[in-house]
Amino acid sequence: GEVYQLGTVALIHRLIKSPDGTMRIIVQGLERIHIDEWTAEEPYLKAKISKLPDKLPEEGNV
């Protein structure tokens, strides 16, 4: 699959494994980022990133 250049840095609070093999993950989004350059693919994807400013909702939109 394709990896997007924009994303969110997240903190994993909890990982719950079910007996049927599925998993539930509780995460907290910390900040928006842009991937500037991929630096590694193995043993996992690694990149240089830039933080993006938070977007505030337009007045009247929540």
N, CA, C and O atoms as a CHARMM CRD file, in Angstrom:
* protein
*
  248
    1    1 GLY  N      0.80100  -1.18900   0.00000 PROA 1      0.00000
    2    1 GLY  CA     0.00000   0.00000   0.00000 PROA 1      0.00000
    3    1 GLY  C      0.84800   1.25800   0.00000 PROA 1      0.00000
    4    1 GLY  O      2.04100   1.23100   0.30200 PROA 1      0.00000
    5    2 GLU  N      0.22200   2.32200  -0.33500 PROA 2      0.00000
    6    2 GLU  CA     0.88400   3.62100  -0.42200 PROA 2      0.00000
    7    2 GLU  C      0.94600   4.28400   0.95000 PROA 2      0.00000
    8    2 GLU  O     -0.00300   4.20000   1.73000 PROA 2      0.00000
    9    3 VAL  N      2.06000   4.94000   1.23900 PROA 3      0.00000
   10    3 VAL  CA     2.21700   5.68400   2.48300 PROA 3      0.00000
   11    3 VAL  C      2.07600   7.16100   2.14900 PROA 3      0.00000
   12    3 VAL  O      2.74200   7.66200   1.24400 PROA 3      0.00000
   13    4 TYR  N      1.21400   7.85600   2.87500 PROA 4      0.00000
   14    4 TYR  CA     0.97600   9.27500   2.63300 PROA 4      0.00000
   15    4 TYR  C      2.11200  10.12500   3.18700 PROA 4      0.00000
   16    4 TYR  O      2.78600   9.72500   4.13600 PROA 4      0.00000
   17    5 GLN  N      2.32400  11.29800   2.59300 PROA 5      0.00000
   18    5 GLN  CA     3.37500  12.21900   3.03000 PROA 5      0.00000
   19    5 GLN  C      2.94000  13.06200   4.22800 PROA 5      0.00000
   20    5 GLN  O      3.78600  13.64300   4.90700 PROA 5      0.00000
   21    6 LEU  N      1.63600  13.13700   4.49800 PROA 6      0.00000
   22    6 LEU  CA     1.11200  13.86000   5.65500 PROA 6      0.00000
   23    6 LEU  C      0.55900  12.85000   6.64500 PROA 6      0.00000
   24    6 LEU  O     -0.02000  11.83600   6.25400 PROA 6      0.00000
   25    7 GLY  N      0.74100  13.13500   7.93500 PROA 7      0.00000
   26    7 GLY  CA     0.24600  12.19200   8.92600 PROA 7      0.00000
   27    7 GLY  C      0.20900  12.78700  10.31700 PROA 7      0.00000
   28    7 GLY  O      0.30500  14.00100  10.49800 PROA 7      0.00000
   29    8 THR  N      0.06700  11.91400  11.28900 PROA 8      0.00000
   30    8 THR  CA    -0.03300  12.31500  12.68800 PROA 8      0.00000
   31    8 THR  C      0.93300  11.48800  13.52200 PROA 8      0.00000
   32    8 THR  O      0.98400  10.26500  13.39500 PROA 8      0.00000
   33    9 VAL  N      1.69600  12.16100  14.37500 PROA 9      0.00000
   34    9 VAL  CA     2.50400  11.45700  15.36800 PROA 9      0.00000
   35    9 VAL  C      1.54300  11.08700  16.49100 PROA 9      0.00000
   36    9 VAL  O      0.78300  11.93100  16.96400 PROA 9      0.00000
   37   10 ALA  N      1.57500   9.82900  16.91600 PROA 10     0.00000
   38   10 ALA  CA     0.63200   9.37000  17.94000 PROA 10     0.00000
   39   10 ALA  C      1.36000   8.59800  19.03300 PROA 10     0.00000
   40   10 ALA  O      2.38900   7.96700  18.79500 PROA 10     0.00000
   41   11 LEU  N      0.80800   8.66300  20.21900 PROA 11     0.00000
   42   11 LEU  CA     1.30700   7.92200  21.37400 PROA 11     0.00000
   43   11 LEU  C      0.38500   6.73100  21.59700 PROA 11     0.00000
   44   11 LEU  O     -0.82700   6.90100  21.72900 PROA 11     0.00000
   45   12 ILE  N      0.94800   5.52500  21.64000 PROA 12     0.00000
   46   12 ILE  CA     0.15100   4.32700  21.89700 PROA 12     0.00000
   47   12 ILE  C     -0.01300   4.19300  23.40600 PROA 12     0.00000
   48   12 ILE  O      0.96300   4.02100  24.13600 PROA 12     0.00000
   49   13 HSD  N     -1.27100   4.27300  23.86800 PROA 13     0.00000
   50   13 HSD  CA    -1.55700   4.14900  25.29800 PROA 13     0.00000
   51   13 HSD  C     -1.80500   2.70200  25.69800 PROA 13     0.00000
   52   13 HSD  O     -1.41400   2.27300  26.78400 PROA 13     0.00000
   53   14 ARG  N     -2.45700   1.95500  24.81600 PROA 14     0.00000
   54   14 ARG  CA    -2.81900   0.59100  25.18900 PROA 14     0.00000
   55   14 ARG  C     -2.99500  -0.26400  23.94300 PROA 14     0.00000
   56   14 ARG  O     -3.50900   0.19900  22.92500 PROA 14     0.00000
   57   15 LEU  N     -2.56100  -1.51700  24.03600 PROA 15     0.00000
   58   15 LEU  CA    -2.71700  -2.50200  22.97700 PROA 15     0.00000
   59   15 LEU  C     -3.43500  -3.69800  23.58700 PROA 15     0.00000
   60   15 LEU  O     -2.95000  -4.29300  24.54900 PROA 15     0.00000
   61   16 ILE  N     -4.58600  -4.04900  23.02800 PROA 16     0.00000
   62   16 ILE  CA    -5.39900  -5.13500  23.57400 PROA 16     0.00000
   63   16 ILE  C     -5.51400  -6.22800  22.51400 PROA 16     0.00000
   64   16 ILE  O     -6.07400  -6.00200  21.44100 PROA 16     0.00000
   65   17 LYS  N     -4.97800  -7.42400  22.82000 PROA 17     0.00000
   66   17 LYS  CA    -5.06500  -8.55900  21.90800 PROA 17     0.00000
   67   17 LYS  C     -6.25700  -9.41400  22.29800 PROA 17     0.00000
   68   17 LYS  O     -6.40700  -9.79700  23.45800 PROA 17     0.00000
   69   18 SER  N     -7.10500  -9.71100  21.31900 PROA 18     0.00000
   70   18 SER  CA    -8.28400 -10.54600  21.55200 PROA 18     0.00000
   71   18 SER  C     -7.95600 -12.00300  21.24900 PROA 18     0.00000
   72   18 SER  O     -7.04800 -12.28200  20.46600 PROA 18     0.00000
   73   19 PRO  N     -8.69000 -12.94100  21.86400 PROA 19     0.00000
   74   19 PRO  CA    -8.45800 -14.36500  21.60100 PROA 19     0.00000
   75   19 PRO  C     -8.64900 -14.74400  20.13200 PROA 19     0.00000
   76   19 PRO  O     -8.06800 -15.72400  19.66500 PROA 19     0.00000
   77   20 ASP  N     -9.46700 -13.96500  19.39500 PROA 20     0.00000
   78   20 ASP  CA    -9.70600 -14.28800  17.98200 PROA 20     0.00000
   79   20 ASP  C     -8.59500 -13.77200  17.06600 PROA 20     0.00000
   80   20 ASP  O     -8.69400 -13.90600  15.84700 PROA 20     0.00000
   81   21 GLY  N     -7.52400 -13.17500  17.64600 PROA 21     0.00000
   82   21 GLY  CA    -6.39100 -12.71900  16.85300 PROA 21     0.00000
   83   21 GLY  C     -6.43800 -11.25300  16.45400 PROA 21     0.00000
   84   21 GLY  O     -5.46300 -10.72800  15.91600 PROA 21     0.00000
   85   22 THR  N     -7.56100 -10.58300  16.71000 PROA 22     0.00000
   86   22 THR  CA    -7.64500  -9.16100  16.39100 PROA 22     0.00000
   87   22 THR  C     -7.01500  -8.33800  17.51200 PROA 22     0.00000
   88   22 THR  O     -6.80200  -8.83200  18.61900 PROA 22     0.00000
   89   23 MET  N     -6.72000  -7.07500  17.20400 PROA 23     0.00000
   90   23 MET  CA    -6.13800  -6.17200  18.19600 PROA 23     0.00000
   91   23 MET  C     -6.89900  -4.86300  18.21400 PROA 23     0.00000
   92   23 MET  O     -7.41900  -4.41600  17.19100 PROA 23     0.00000
   93   24 ARG  N     -6.95700  -4.25800  19.37900 PROA 24     0.00000
   94   24 ARG  CA    -7.50100  -2.90700  19.54300 PROA 24     0.00000
   95   24 ARG  C     -6.37700  -2.05800  20.11400 PROA 24     0.00000
   96   24 ARG  O     -5.67500  -2.47000  21.03800 PROA 24     0.00000
   97   25 ILE  N     -6.21900  -0.86800  19.55100 PROA 25     0.00000
   98   25 ILE  CA    -5.15100   0.02100  19.99700 PROA 25     0.00000
   99   25 ILE  C     -5.76500   1.35400  20.39300 PROA 25     0.00000
  100   25 ILE  O     -6.54400   1.93400  19.63600 PROA 25     0.00000
  101   26 ILE  N     -5.41400   1.84100  21.57800 PROA 26     0.00000
  102   26 ILE  CA    -5.86400   3.15500  22.03600 PROA 26     0.00000
  103   26 ILE  C     -4.68700   4.10700  21.86400 PROA 26     0.00000
  104   26 ILE  O     -3.63400   3.93000  22.47700 PROA 26     0.00000
  105   27 VAL  N     -4.88300   5.13500  21.00700 PROA 27     0.00000
  106   27 VAL  CA    -3.80900   6.07900  20.70900 PROA 27     0.00000
  107   27 VAL  C     -4.25600   7.51100  20.97200 PROA 27     0.00000
  108   27 VAL  O     -5.45000   7.81000  21.02000 PROA 27     0.00000
  109   28 GLN  N     -3.27200   8.38500  21.14100 PROA 28     0.00000
  110   28 GLN  CA    -3.52500   9.81500  21.30000 PROA 28     0.00000
  111   28 GLN  C     -2.72000  10.53600  20.22900 PROA 28     0.00000
  112   28 GLN  O     -1.49600  10.41500  20.18100 PROA 28     0.00000
  113   29 GLY  N     -3.41200  11.29500  19.35900 PROA 29     0.00000
  114   29 GLY  CA    -2.72700  12.08500  18.35000 PROA 29     0.00000
  115   29 GLY  C     -2.00400  13.24300  19.01200 PROA 29     0.00000
  116   29 GLY  O     -2.58900  13.95400  19.82800 PROA 29     0.00000
  117   30 LEU  N     -0.72400  13.44200  18.66500 PROA 30     0.00000
  118   30 LEU  CA     0.07500  14.47800  19.30400 PROA 30     0.00000
  119   30 LEU  C      0.29800  15.69400  18.40900 PROA 30     0.00000
  120   30 LEU  O      0.14700  16.83200  18.85400 PROA 30     0.00000
  121   31 GLU  N      0.66300  15.45200  17.13300 PROA 31     0.00000
  122   31 GLU  CA     0.89600  16.57700  16.23100 PROA 31     0.00000
  123   31 GLU  C      0.84100  16.12300  14.78100 PROA 31     0.00000
  124   31 GLU  O      1.04900  14.95000  14.47000 PROA 31     0.00000
  125   32 ARG  N      0.55500  17.07900  13.89900 PROA 32     0.00000
  126   32 ARG  CA     0.51000  16.81800  12.46400 PROA 32     0.00000
  127   32 ARG  C      1.92900  16.93800  11.91600 PROA 32     0.00000
  128   32 ARG  O      2.69900  17.79600  12.34900 PROA 32     0.00000
  129   33 ILE  N      2.27200  16.06800  10.95600 PROA 33     0.00000
  130   33 ILE  CA     3.62300  16.08600  10.40100 PROA 33     0.00000
  131   33 ILE  C      3.59800  15.91100   8.88100 PROA 33     0.00000
  132   33 ILE  O      2.60900  15.45700   8.30600 PROA 33     0.00000
  133   34 HSD  N      4.70900  16.28400   8.25100 PROA 34     0.00000
  134   34 HSD  CA     4.95700  16.02800   6.83100 PROA 34     0.00000
  135   34 HSD  C      6.22300  15.18700   6.75100 PROA 34     0.00000
  136   34 HSD  O      7.20800  15.48400   7.42700 PROA 34     0.00000
  137   35 ILE  N      6.20600  14.14900   5.93800 PROA 35     0.00000
  138   35 ILE  CA     7.39700  13.32500   5.74600 PROA 35     0.00000
  139   35 ILE  C      8.26300  14.01100   4.69500 PROA 35     0.00000
  140   35 ILE  O      7.85400  14.16100   3.54400 PROA 35     0.00000
  141   36 ASP  N      9.46600  14.42700   5.10300 PROA 36     0.00000
  142   36 ASP  CA    10.38400  15.11900   4.20000 PROA 36     0.00000
  143   36 ASP  C     11.25900  14.15200   3.41300 PROA 36     0.00000
  144   36 ASP  O     11.53100  14.36900   2.23200 PROA 36     0.00000
  145   37 GLU  N     11.70000  13.08200   4.07400 PROA 37     0.00000
  146   37 GLU  CA    12.62100  12.15100   3.43100 PROA 37     0.00000
  147   37 GLU  C     12.59400  10.81300   4.15800 PROA 37     0.00000
  148   37 GLU  O     12.67000  10.76300   5.38500 PROA 37     0.00000
  149   38 TRP  N     12.48400   9.72400   3.38800 PROA 38     0.00000
  150   38 TRP  CA    12.57800   8.38900   3.98000 PROA 38     0.00000
  151   38 TRP  C     14.04800   8.08100   4.22000 PROA 38     0.00000
  152   38 TRP  O     14.87600   8.27700   3.33000 PROA 38     0.00000
  153   39 THR  N     14.38100   7.60000   5.41400 PROA 39     0.00000
  154   39 THR  CA    15.77800   7.31500   5.75100 PROA 39     0.00000
  155   39 THR  C     16.05400   5.82300   5.92100 PROA 39     0.00000
  156   39 THR  O     17.21400   5.41300   5.89600 PROA 39     0.00000
  157   40 ALA  N     15.02200   5.00500   6.09200 PROA 40     0.00000
  158   40 ALA  CA    15.21100   3.55300   6.23000 PROA 40     0.00000
  159   40 ALA  C     13.90000   2.83900   5.92900 PROA 40     0.00000
  160   40 ALA  O     12.81300   3.38900   6.10600 PROA 40     0.00000
  161   41 GLU  N     14.03400   1.58900   5.46500 PROA 41     0.00000
  162   41 GLU  CA    12.86200   0.73500   5.24000 PROA 41     0.00000
  163   41 GLU  C     12.89700  -0.50700   6.11900 PROA 41     0.00000
  164   41 GLU  O     11.85100  -1.08100   6.42000 PROA 41     0.00000
  165   42 GLU  N     14.07400  -0.92500   6.52900 PROA 42     0.00000
  166   42 GLU  CA    14.23300  -2.12400   7.35100 PROA 42     0.00000
  167   42 GLU  C     14.97300  -1.76600   8.62800 PROA 42     0.00000
  168   42 GLU  O     15.87800  -0.93600   8.55000 PROA 42     0.00000
  169   43 PRO  N     14.68200  -2.29700   9.75400 PROA 43     0.00000
  170   43 PRO  CA    13.62800  -3.28400  10.01600 PROA 43     0.00000
  171   43 PRO  C     12.23000  -2.66300  10.06900 PROA 43     0.00000
  172   43 PRO  O     11.24200  -3.38200  10.21500 PROA 43     0.00000
  173   44 TYR  N     12.13700  -1.32000   9.95000 PROA 44     0.00000
  174   44 TYR  CA    10.84500  -0.63000   9.90900 PROA 44     0.00000
  175   44 TYR  C     11.03700   0.68400   9.16700 PROA 44     0.00000
  176   44 TYR  O     12.16500   1.14500   8.99200 PROA 44     0.00000
  177   45 LEU  N      9.93000   1.28800   8.72800 PROA 45     0.00000
  178   45 LEU  CA    10.00700   2.57600   8.03900 PROA 45     0.00000
  179   45 LEU  C     10.48200   3.66100   8.99900 PROA 45     0.00000
  180   45 LEU  O     10.05100   3.71500  10.15100 PROA 45     0.00000
  181   46 LYS  N     11.37400   4.52400   8.51400 PROA 46     0.00000
  182   46 LYS  CA    11.90800   5.61800   9.31800 PROA 46     0.00000
  183   46 LYS  C     12.06400   6.82200   8.39800 PROA 46     0.00000
  184   46 LYS  O     12.45500   6.67400   7.24000 PROA 46     0.00000
  185   47 ALA  N     11.75400   8.03900   8.92000 PROA 47     0.00000
  186   47 ALA  CA    11.79200   9.22200   8.06300 PROA 47     0.00000
  187   47 ALA  C     12.19300  10.46500   8.83000 PROA 47     0.00000
  188   47 ALA  O     12.05300  10.53400  10.05100 PROA 47     0.00000
  189   48 LYS  N     12.69700  11.45700   8.08800 PROA 48     0.00000
  190   48 LYS  CA    12.87500  12.80500   8.62800 PROA 48     0.00000
  191   48 LYS  C     11.54900  13.51500   8.42100 PROA 48     0.00000
  192   48 LYS  O     10.94100  13.40600   7.35600 PROA 48     0.00000
  193   49 ILE  N     11.09500  14.24600   9.44300 PROA 49     0.00000
  194   49 ILE  CA     9.77900  14.87900   9.36900 PROA 49     0.00000
  195   49 ILE  C      9.85300  16.36000   9.71600 PROA 49     0.00000
  196   49 ILE  O     10.82400  16.83100  10.30800 PROA 49     0.00000
  197   50 SER  N      8.79900  17.08400   9.33000 PROA 50     0.00000
  198   50 SER  CA     8.60000  18.47500   9.74000 PROA 50     0.00000
  199   50 SER  C      7.25700  18.55300  10.44300 PROA 50     0.00000
  200   50 SER  O      6.27600  17.96100   9.99200 PROA 50     0.00000
  201   51 LYS  N      7.21500  19.28400  11.55000 PROA 51     0.00000
  202   51 LYS  CA     5.94600  19.49500  12.24500 PROA 51     0.00000
  203   51 LYS  C      5.11400  20.50200  11.46200 PROA 51     0.00000
  204   51 LYS  O      5.65100  21.45100  10.89000 PROA 51     0.00000
  205   52 LEU  N      3.80400  20.29200  11.43900 PROA 52     0.00000
  206   52 LEU  CA     2.88400  21.20700  10.77100 PROA 52     0.00000
  207   52 LEU  C      2.04200  21.93100  11.81400 PROA 52     0.00000
  208   52 LEU  O      1.74500  21.36900  12.86800 PROA 52     0.00000
  209   53 PRO  N      1.65200  23.17500  11.52800 PROA 53     0.00000
  210   53 PRO  CA     0.80200  23.89300  12.48800 PROA 53     0.00000
  211   53 PRO  C     -0.58200  23.25200  12.56700 PROA 53     0.00000
  212   53 PRO  O     -1.07800  22.69600  11.58600 PROA 53     0.00000
  213   54 ASP  N     -1.19400  23.33500  13.73900 PROA 54     0.00000
  214   54 ASP  CA    -2.56200  22.85000  13.89100 PROA 54     0.00000
  215   54 ASP  C     -3.49200  23.73500  13.08700 PROA 54     0.00000
  216   54 ASP  O     -3.32400  24.95400  13.05200 PROA 54     0.00000
  217   55 LYS  N     -4.47100  23.12400  12.44200 PROA 55     0.00000
  218   55 LYS  CA    -5.48000  23.89300  11.71900 PROA 55     0.00000
  219   55 LYS  C     -6.63600  24.15400  12.66600 PROA 55     0.00000
  220   55 LYS  O     -7.18600  23.22200  13.25300 PROA 55     0.00000
  221   56 LEU  N     -6.99900  25.39700  12.81200 PROA 56     0.00000
  222   56 LEU  CA    -8.15700  25.74200  13.63000 PROA 56     0.00000
  223   56 LEU  C     -9.39700  25.69400  12.75800 PROA 56     0.00000
  224   56 LEU  O     -9.33800  26.07700  11.58900 PROA 56     0.00000
  225   57 PRO  N    -10.52700  25.23000  13.29900 PROA 57     0.00000
  226   57 PRO  CA   -11.75300  25.19900  12.49600 PROA 57     0.00000
  227   57 PRO  C    -12.18400  26.61600  12.14100 PROA 57     0.00000
  228   57 PRO  O    -11.99500  27.56000  12.90800 PROA 57     0.00000
  229   58 GLU  N    -12.77900  26.73300  10.93300 PROA 58     0.00000
  230   58 GLU  CA   -13.30800  28.03500  10.53700 PROA 58     0.00000
  231   58 GLU  C    -14.42100  28.41900  11.49400 PROA 58     0.00000
  232   58 GLU  O    -15.09300  27.55300  12.05300 PROA 58     0.00000
  233   59 GLU  N    -14.61200  29.69300  11.68000 PROA 59     0.00000
  234   59 GLU  CA   -15.62300  30.17900  12.62000 PROA 59     0.00000
  235   59 GLU  C    -16.98300  29.58500  12.26800 PROA 59     0.00000
  236   59 GLU  O    -17.41900  29.65100  11.11900 PROA 59     0.00000
  237   60 GLY  N    -17.64100  29.01100  13.25500 PROA 60     0.00000
  238   60 GLY  CA   -18.95300  28.40400  13.03900 PROA 60     0.00000
  239   60 GLY  C    -18.88300  26.92300  12.71300 PROA 60     0.00000
  240   60 GLY  O    -19.90400  26.23700  12.76600 PROA 60     0.00000
  241   61 ASN  N    -17.69300  26.40600  12.37300 PROA 61     0.00000
  242   61 ASN  CA   -17.52800  24.98400  12.06700 PROA 61     0.00000
  243   61 ASN  C    -16.74900  24.31600  13.18900 PROA 61     0.00000
  244   61 ASN  O    -15.67400  24.77400  13.57600 PROA 61     0.00000
  245   62 VAL  N    -17.30500  23.23000  13.70400 PROA 62     0.00000
  246   62 VAL  CA   -16.62200  22.50800  14.77200 PROA 62     0.00000
  247   62 VAL  C    -16.51800  21.05200  14.38100 PROA 62     0.00000
  248   62 VAL  O    -15.97500  20.24700  15.13800 PROA 62     0.00000
